[in-house]
Amino acid sequence: MAASTEVEKKNLKEEPEQVVNPWEVSSKGKIDYDKLIDRFGCQKLDDTLISRLERLTSRAPHVFLRRGVFFAHRDFADILDAYERGDKFYLYTGRGPSSEALHLGHLIPFMFTKYLQDVFKVPLVIQLTDDEKFFWKNLTVEECRRLARENAKDIIACGFDISKTFIFSDFNYVGGSFYKNMCEVATRVTYNQAVGIFGFAGEDHIGKVSFPPVQAVPSFPSSFPHLFSGKENLRCLIPCAIDQDPYFRMTRDVAPRMGFNKPALIESLFFPALQGETGKMSASDPNSAIYVTDSAKDIKNKVNKHAFSGGQDSVEKHRQLGANLEVDIPIKYLTFFLEDDAELEHIKKEYGEGRMLTGEVKQRLIQVLTELVERHRRARASVTEEMVDAFMAVRPLPHMFD
């Protein structure tokens, strides 16, 4: 069968000034999200859709929606149509476990997915791609499996409803109906298409080339017969960062040919590194990231020493010219995590006009991040091994649509 237009028209042939794919995000300047939307072929998430979501759910939009953190989508309007009709759907998101603890950038999709689960009251599957990290990182299978379980504790600490949530690791779960769907996907994507979508090179081992179907098929309900038997027409909504879009462009191409609905996506910006917006926060550079295991002292030191400032290089000049908010990382981080809209606007106005200094903005950010990390640390401390086993048990969820 010929390739579909979605795969033919959009691929990951990178432009030299900006590299965005599932394994690398870098830029010579700020990430150009408008260019990504154009190249990937997704749509901008506009105020009309956000207002409709608020009306249908009777819940205020999440701060990540109000602030444009989740900014792009594929077929999100169709999900709202389904919800308005009373049709059921489910959520799917995931985590590639390559570090002992999550950093704040890793938390963002889970914080937002928790909101989606709460407002829509729908089931959720969370994939831990321990096999992917074995293929791409210098880690043993045993270490990847251990990290998956540790990361599951951080995910559970976000507050997901155990009666509606199934967490699985690929090494433990892949087989049966899931593997059948993987094989179906694999036969519908040519090697040339895979190279065009993901940029695989001749020196890449075949494990990497074989992986994309693994991330594709959780968006098909028949991959989870213990959850969705007899519900093969369920739609799926995937909250993720936009660098994961290539997987699901491929998936949306093959889904109709396999008799499934195309998965819908709602996609976020990258959480920038402390040093600036030329890439995303990285687990490979501890000084680029705030971790959920960082102490209050660690957070203070990282923000004060490493958070790139848009303030001027002298107090006198700053009072005269004000801060450049477009490049200021403390303002970016407050935009993600400071809940109070009025306070954020006040800080931006005072700082932008030079009446508030960089040190004052950083101090407020330190307070916000310390409180967030401490809340998460307390929640994670209450997650037992038995709770992890319960979330990862292959079991029906009889109340998943209640």
N, C-alpha and C positions, 0 to 999 in steps of 0.2 A: 504494500500500500504506500502511496506517495506521502511524503512528509506534509504535515499540516502547515497552514500559513503562520500559525503562532510561532512554531519553531523556525520556520524558514525566514521569517521577517526579523526576528529578534535573536541575537546571540550575544556572546560575551567577548567579542573582539575588542580588546581594551584600547582605549586612547592613552597615549603616553603620559598625560598629565594626571590621570585619575584611574586607579585600578580598584574595582569593586567586584569581588566574587566571594563564594562561601568560605574561602580560606585566606583571603588577603583583602584588606581595605587600606589604601594609601592614596595620597594626593599631594601634588606640589603646592596646593593652596587649600582653601576650604572645599569640602565636598560639594559638588554642584548637584543638588537633589533634583532640580528641574531637568537637568540633562539625564539623570538616572531614570526619571519617570518616562522621558521620551525614548531612551534607548531600550528600556525594559518593556515598555508598552503597558504599564499600569496607569491608573488614574489618580488624580489628586483628590484627597478626601476633603470635601468642601463643607461649608457651614450648613448647607441644606441637609446633608446626610446626618451630620452631628445633631442638628435640631430634631430631625425625625427620630433618631435613636432616643433622644431625651423624651420625646412625646410618647413613643411606644412603650418605653420601660418605666416611665414616671420616676426616673432617677437622673440626678444631675450628671452631666458628662464627666468622665474621669479627667483629672488634671492633665493627663497625657493627651487627651483629645482637645481640651480647652487651649493647650499651649502648642499644639501642632507637633507633638512628639510622634504620635502616630499620624502620618500625613498622607499616605498613599493606600490604594486598595485595588483589589480585583473583585468585582461582583458583590461588593458589600451591600449594595442596594437590593440584590436578589435575596440575601440573607434577611434583610429587614422585611422584604415582601413575604418571605416564608413565615417569619415570626408573626407578622400581622395576620396572616391566614390561619395561624395556629399549627403550621407544619413544624415538625421537629427537625433539629440539626444537632451536630456535636462539634466540639472544639478539639483542635490538635495543635500542640506546640512541642518543643523539644529542647534538649541541651546536649552539647558535645562535651563530655566530662574529661577535661585535660588538666585540671588543677584541683588542688585539695579543697579550696574554698572558692566561692563565687565572689566576683567583684560587683560593684553597683551596676555596671552595664549589663551583666548577666541577669540581674534581678528584674530589670525593666519589663521584659516580656512576661515574666511570671506575675508581677504585680498587676499588669494590665489584664492578663488572662484570668486572674482571680476576680477582677471586676466584671469581666464578660460572663464568667460562670455565675456570679451572683445575680446580675441583672437579667440574664436570659434563662437561668435555672436549667442548664443543659449539661450533659455529660462531657467529660474531658479525657483525652488520652495524651500522655506525656511520654515522648520517646527519648531515651538516653542512648545516644549513638556511640556506645563504647567501641564498636567495631570501626567506626569512622576514625576515631582518635588512634586506634591501633594502626590504621592505614597511613595516617598523615603525621603522627607524632612518633618520637623515638621511645615508645612505651611498650611494655609487655602486655599480653592479654590479661594476665592476672592484675596488673596495676590498673589497666583501663576499667576492669570490672569493679575493683575496689573504689576507684574514684567515682564511678557511676553511683555506687551506693552512698558514698559521702555526699555527693551533690544532691541525691534524692532527699537527704535530710534538710538541706537548705531549701529545696523546692517545697517540701511538705510544710516547712516553717512559714511559708507565705500564706497559709491558711486555707488550702483547698478542702473542699467537702469530700470526705472519704466515701460517702455514699454515691458520689457522682464522678469519681476520679480513678483512673487506672494508669499507673506509672510502670513502664517496662523498659528493660535494657535489651538491646538487640541480641547480645550474646545469649541471653536467657530465653527470649521469646520467639525469635525467627524460626519458622517452620510451619507446617500445615497450610492453612488458608493464606496466611501472610506470605509464605514462600511461593505459593502458587501465583499470587498476584504479582510478586516480584518478577517471576519468570514471564508472566504475560506482558508486563511493562518492558522488560529487557528485549523481548522479540519485536517490539514496536518502535524502538529507538536505534537508529543505525550508529555505527562508530563515528561516521562523519558528523552526524547531528550532535553526538556527545562532545566531540572536539569543539564544534562551533558553540555549543551552549556553555561548556565548562572550561574550555581552553586546555584540555589535556595535551601533554607533549609526549614525544616518542620515548623519553626516558622514564615516564610515569609507569609504575607497575600496574598490572591488570586489576589488582584489588581496588585501586582508586576508580578505575573505569567502571568496575562492576557495582560500585556503591550507590549511585543515584537512585536506582529502583527501591533501595531499602528505605530511603527517606521519602519516597513518593507514596508508598502504598498505605501508610497510616491514614491517608486522606480518603481511603476506600473503606466503607463500613464492613464489607465482607472479610477484611483482614482481622476482624475481632469477632469471631462467631460467638464467643461466650458473652459478648455485650449486645451485638446487633443482629443476631440471627433473624431472618425474615424482614429485615429493615434495610435492604440493599439500596434503596433509593434515598437514604438520608443524605442531606447535604453536609458539608464540612467547612468550617471556618478556621483559618490558620492565622493566629497572631504571631508575627515574627519581625525581625529586622530585615531591611530591604536587601541585604547581601544574600539572604536565603532565597530570593525570588527565582534564580535560575532553576533550582530543583522543581519549583512548582509551575514554571512555564512549561517545562518538560511534562510534568504530571497533567497539566490542563490539556496538553496536546493529545495524550493517549487516553485520558479518562473516557471521553465519549465513545472511542473505538472499543473500549472494554465494557461499555454499558453503564458507566457511572456518571454522576454529575461532576462537572469541573469543580475542584475545591475553590472556595473564595478565600481571599487574603486581606488582612489589614496590617500594614507595614509601618515600621518605625524608622526614625532617624537613628544614626549611630550615637552612642554615648561617647563624647570625645575624651581623649587622654588629657591628663592634667596639663601637659605641655602645649596643648593646642589642638585645633580642629583639622589637622592634616591626616588623621586616622582615627580609629576607635580605640577605646580603652583596651589595653592588652594584658592578658595574664602573664605574658612572657617578660614584661617589664614592670616590676613591683612598684616603681616610682611613678608609673603612668596611671596607677589605679588605686582606688579605695576599696579594700576588701571588707567583707562582712566579719572577718576575724580581726580587723585592725582595732587597736585600743584607741581611747580618746586622745592619748598623746601621739600615736601614729597619725591619726587623722589631722590633728593640729599641725604637726610637722610637715606632712605632705602638702596640705593646702598652702601653708605659709611659704614653703620652699619651692614648690613645683607648679602651683596653679598659675598658668599664664595670665598676666594682667593686661587689661586694656587701659589702665591708668597711665598718667604722664610720669616722666622720670624725675619730677620735682613737685613739691607741694604747690609752689607758686604757679607753675605751669598747669598743674592739674586744676587748681581753682579757676584759672583763666579759660582752659580749653575743655575740661571735663574728660570723662573716660570714653574710649571707643568700645561700646557695648557689643559690637559685632564680633570682636575677637576675644572678649573677656571671658575666661573660663569660669570664675566664680559666679558670674551672672548666668552663664549657660547651665551650671549645675543647680542654681536656685530655681531656674525655669523648670527643671525636671522635678525638683523635690520640695520646694516651698509651696505649701498648699494654699496659702492666703493670697488671692489675686491682688487685693488692694495693697498689701505690703510689698509684693513683688513690684508692682508698678511704681510705688513710692520710692523703693530702692533704685530702680532703673532711672527714674527722673532725677533724683538727688545725685546719684553717682555720675550720670551722663552729663549733668550740668556743673559738676565739680564741687558740689557742696558736701558730698560724702566721699571719703577717701578709700583707697584700695584696702587698707588694713581693716576698716570698719566692715566692708562688704565680706572680706574673708572671715572675719570673726562671726558674722551671722551665718555664713555657710558652714563653718566648723560646728556651730550649735545644731544646725539642721541635720547635718550628716551624722554627728555623734548620736543624736536622739534616734535617728533611723537605724543605725547600725546596732545600737544597744537594744532596741525593740526586737530586731531580728535575732540578735544573739540570745536573748531570753527565750524567744519562741523556739529556736533551734535546740536549745538545751533541753527542752521538754520533749523532743522527738526521740523516741526509743527505737531500738532495733526491731521490736515487735510491731511498731507503727509502720516502719519501712516495709516489713514483710506483708503487712495488711494492705498497704497501698499497691504493692507489686504482685499480690496474689491474683492468679487467673481465676476470676470469680464473676458471677452475674452481678449486676447492679440493679436490683429490682425497683429501686425508687429513683432511677437516674433522671426521669422526666417529670418527677413530682414538683 
